Amino acid sequence: MAPTHFVLRPETYAMTIVITAFERSPDGGKGLARDTRVRWALEEAGLPYEVRLVSFTAMKEPEHLCVHPFGQIPTFEEDNLALFETGAIVLHIAQHYGGLLPEEDTDQARAIMWMFAALNTVEPPILDVFVAKVLEGDKPWAEERMVLVKDRVRARFRQLAACLGDDEWLDGDFSAGDLMMVSVLLRARPSGLLDEFPTLAAYVARGEARPAYQRAFEAQLKVNTRV
Ligand SMILES: N[C@@H](CCC(=O)N[C@@H](CS)C(=O)NCC(=O)O)C(=O)O
């Protein structure tokens, strides 16, 4: 049976890559919304792209749900392909265009491993800090829970910092694994947790210093600070 989701109708094929982003990001342009990591990957690969801005309401409507079943951003459309999930999107960009994955198979497998580590092992405890603050901050147990949640982030950061050591990137040259790890770590900056780990703060700063990141950051900032 023909799939009804995630394969675009010919009349809606995107001639250039189109991604979605918040019409106005809740972070006001700090680059923490996940379209930034997709923009960054596209910039590293040297690919032009367009952005379709969506409101919180539009994200939950059928037109958007057709490309993102969970009603979120970002999405990615190219020819007849529509993708959601930043891991899948960045991996697709890395596998089809140059600059983000090593050539050799085993090196490539390890870069992809770091992408998964960023999304599955490092990002969840960081998101818990956000949940504890924003969604559970008014609960009577919020303060006590926050201590536990932050300690779980610190435990992960200690392990990651030990693994990174004095190296510039996680495994040889900069890769999609670093792009994803830096993007995830950035989300811990507002809590002050990132700066407790100078090794990781310096690693993130190296990522932010890349011209491709700067272009991605400026592009989302322009959207989120327009009047
Ligand atoms: N695991 C997803 C998470 C996507 C996600 O949480 N997107 C946020 C913006 S960064 C969103 O759309 N939030 C609005 C909502 O969930 O209603 C990914 O990596 O793409």
The ligand as an ORCA input file, in Angstrom:
! r2SCAN-3c Opt
* xyz 0 1
  N      13.072     14.970     19.126
  C      12.609     16.053     18.316
  C      12.143     17.175     19.241
  C      11.435     18.284     18.485
  C      10.976     19.370     19.443
  O      10.847     19.158     20.654
  N      10.737     20.574     18.888
  C      10.306     21.686     19.689
  C      11.070     22.944     19.305
  S      12.789     22.821     19.645
  C       8.839     21.981     19.431
  O       8.404     21.958     18.304
  N       8.094     22.313     20.488
  C       6.719     22.708     20.361
  C       5.785     21.627     20.789
  O       6.226     20.507     21.123
  O       4.587     21.904     20.791
  C      13.724     16.513     17.363
  O      14.897     16.346     17.703
  O      13.425     17.013     16.264
*
